[in-house]
Amino acid sequence: MFVRYCTSLVLLAAAVAADWTTQQWDAIIVGAGPAGIIVASRMAAAGLQTLLIEGGGPSYGVTGGDLNNRRPAWLSGTDLTRVDVPGLYKSIFSNGGNLTCGALVNGYGGCTIGGSTAINAGLFFEPPASDYDLYFPARWKSTDMKKATKRLYATQPSTNLTSKDGVRYLQSGYVAARKWLVDGLGFKDVDINAKANEKTQIFGYPIFDYANGQRGGPVVTYLQTALKRRNFHLQSGTLAVRVERTGSKATGVTVLVNGAEKTIQLTPAGRVILSGGALRSPSLLMFSGIGDPATLTKLKAGGKLSSTMAPQQWINSTAVGEGLFDNPNTFIELSMPSIQSYTYSYDNPPVSDKQLYLEKKSGPYTFASETSVFWDTIKHSDGSIAGLQGTIDSSGYADFNDANTITLNVYGTSGLKSRGRVILDSKFVPGPDGNVYYSNPQDAKDIASFIFKIFQGLPASGLKSLNIPQKSTQAEIEKYITTFSPYARGQVNHWSSSCRIGKCVDVNTVVTGMKNLHVVDGSIVNPLTVNPQFGIMAAAERASELILALDGKKIV
């Protein structure tokens, strides 16, 4: 089946173009990221004629194409690209190649088969039940998510020990962090996903969605199953322009084929599911005449809406793009004589590490540099809770790159109060507005208090903070984290929450004002206590249940 579907996605598109562009589809899913792949796989398994459209191209080796264009020379002769090798993920930040979104969005993200799961670290943490119970609406509570979560675990492997030889590598930073946080400050050392509901003073090894020393994710699990089905088709290199609709009924999706617009038709009972991510999906709604009327007016003036759509047909919804979230983060450079920093090399890994990986799928290149992770919570006087997360990397950053330095990345997570919006620039490219980070001052106070708290344990641990003075007051830390620098106010690119359930879509993920148009991706996921990948994939599993149920079908 690999030869049939994935040898060269460009040639594949040309070979079947006459077929897929003229066929009517029961389900058209826009975006082959973590949510889109899962939903498309579930729709196809239920017997629906399913089309998955992706604007980007190949990523992992299994997606075909010219592998040598997507990997360093030392991987020649293998079936791997740099996407497959976890230790090469940072290279994508400096040179995204054809994997990132480029000019398609004003933000960093994956625009390739796999979406951001093809370019991120692959951290795979189950959200605590409290995330669903506090922040999600009815029918999306923790009890409602149990079956979806169980299916996700059954389909997607994950591990906290990535090297096939059973050895944990680059552990000097882990040892120092454990002494600091567990021995010194009383954090509890746990198996993170086995104790998913515990997120107050918790420490442990990171969990990655890897298998056999390689990057995992839905491309190598859900997608490979879907590709074996005759009622499923993946069309990559094909950019969606807008959803075509007659009033509240979606009728198809207009895409670019060889530079020309072509409308792909739904069957009369069909559904369109947007899974382009928390920046792109809201913009596709806007281009389809659904959104803030001020934005729709500008799109019409720019000739970006369907020529047949009059303003009377617009669906005015200021909830489209509202509530955009990303984790505010701060890099803290930590040093200690016993730490051995490790910087990954794209072209020239140490010979021993290269051989370990190529011959045994073992060594440092089997993981993406994070050696430990920890969480804490802050409870406010009104009963609300803010989540905080720290992730420790194997090397220093920016001005602090000596052999004894590592980087702590501190996030604010669930319960933060700042909210932004997806906006279109003068060229109608979507991106975040200026309110995503610290627009509510409480967030800075919470994160600063967390850093101040853990700094109290630094002297006894032997670790030294290099970029933030160790004896800083909480107020001084707050000023530091809210002032632009190489270490503060950068984008983490964990975009979510821009088409929220109950406002932008209903509990079945149907877009407000529509009957058969859905959004299923990070847009519908409220801010989580953990990195969002697991939560987005679980949400896609849950949404699949709900969408199929609308037509009397069940998950197969």
Secondary structure, DSSP 4 states (H G I P E B T S, - for coil): -HHHHHS-HHHHHHHHHHHHTTS-EEEEEE--SHHHHHHHHHHHHTT--EEEE-SS---SGGG-S-GGGGS-GGGTTSS--TTT-GGGTTHHHH--TTTB-GGGSSS--B-STTGGGGTS--B--PPPHHHHHHHS-TTSSTTTTHHHHHHHHHHS--BS---TTSPPPS-HHHHHHHIIIIIIT-PEE--TTTTTT--SSEEE---B-EETTEE-STTTTHHHHHTT-TTEEEE-S--EEEEEEETTEEEEEEEEETTEEEEEEEEEEEEEEE-S-TTHHHHHHHHTTEE-HHHHHHHHHTT-S-TT--GGG-EE-TTTTEEEB---EEEEEEE-TT-------SS---HHHHHHHHHHS-SGGGS-SEEEEEEEEEE-TTS-EEEEEEEEESS-BTTB-STTEEEEEEEE-TT----EEEEE-TT--EEE-TTTTTSSHHHHHHHHHHHHHHHTTHHHHT-EESSS-TT--HHHHHHHHTS-BTTEEE-----B-SS-BTTTB-TT-BBTT-SSEEE-SGGGPPP-SS-SHHHHHHHHHHHHHHHHHHTT----
